[in-house]
Amino acid sequence: ARWAPFDITDAWCLASELRSGDAMLEVCDNCKCTYFTSVNQRTCVECPFCKEQGRHGGGEKECA
């Protein structure tokens, strides 16, 4: 599987970050998809949908 499934602990952590303001749901200016971002994530904040499209040659530009 491309994405690892969430368990109840993952869901609780995501909800906790959203409630505390450490995380938010962003809307991509390019593809208009909504995605989760967190101040605690280890990767740069960019649209995962545009990034995936760019990786597979889908014609979409990666979000900046």
ROTIZA-406000 format. One line per 4 residues: number of its first residue (from 0); their letters; for each residue x, y, z of C-alpha. Coordinates in steps of 0.25 Angstrom, whole numbers. Last residue first. Layout:
N
NUM) A) X:Y:Z ~ ... $
END
This chain:
64
63) ACEK) 22:102:-17 ~ 12:92:-22 ~ 17:82:-32 ~ 13:85:-46 $
59) EGGG) 2:76:-51 ~ 5:68:-64 ~ 3:54:-57 ~ 18:50:-59 $
55) HRGQ) 17:41:-47 ~ 25:49:-37 ~ 18:62:-42 ~ 5:56:-38 $
51) EKCF) 10:51:-25 ~ 15:65:-21 ~ 2:71:-26 ~ -6:62:-17 $
47) PCEV) 4:63:-5 ~ 2:78:-5 ~ 14:84:1 ~ 19:87:16 $
43) CTRQ) 33:81:17 ~ 35:68:24 ~ 38:65:38 ~ 24:68:43 $
39) NVST) 23:75:57 ~ 17:88:52 ~ 6:80:45 ~ 0:80:32 $
35) FYTC) -13:72:27 ~ -18:73:13 ~ -29:80:5 ~ -29:79:-10 $
31) KCND) -31:92:-18 ~ -21:87:-29 ~ -12:99:-30 ~ -15:108:-18 $
27) CVEL) -15:95:-9 ~ -24:96:3 ~ -18:95:17 ~ -24:87:29 $
23) MADG) -17:91:41 ~ -7:86:52 ~ -1:91:65 ~ -14:99:68 $
19) SRLE) -17:91:80 ~ -30:84:75 ~ -23:80:62 ~ -11:74:69 $
15) SALC) -20:66:78 ~ -28:61:66 ~ -16:57:59 ~ -11:50:71 $
11) WADT) -24:43:74 ~ -25:38:59 ~ -11:32:60 ~ -14:25:73 $
7) IDFP) -27:19:67 ~ -19:13:56 ~ -16:20:42 ~ -13:12:30 $
3) AWRA) 1:13:23 ~ -1:20:10 ~ 5:14:-3 ~ 0:0:0 $
END
